[in-house]
Amino acid sequence: MIKQIKEVTHQPLTPINTTITQKRLLDDLHYRQAKQIIQHLLDKGLISTTQFQKIDELNRHSFPPLFSPESVDTSTFQS
């Protein structure tokens, strides 16, 4: 039996601004650390899921992570 190979198609890559400042790196680190802490509190039953989500939202505003759903431009993706 011979396998048929399908042609692979992809979207062309678009250039993005890749300049990352030290502040952005620190914000990302602080967000990830804060998320680990509140995840631990949630796992131990010390906070509710609703509280976790509210705290996480506040943390995202205080320490914007480098890659969050809001920071990804999906407008050029094809379905």
Helices and strands as residue ranges (DSSP letters): H 22-43, H 49-62, G 69-71
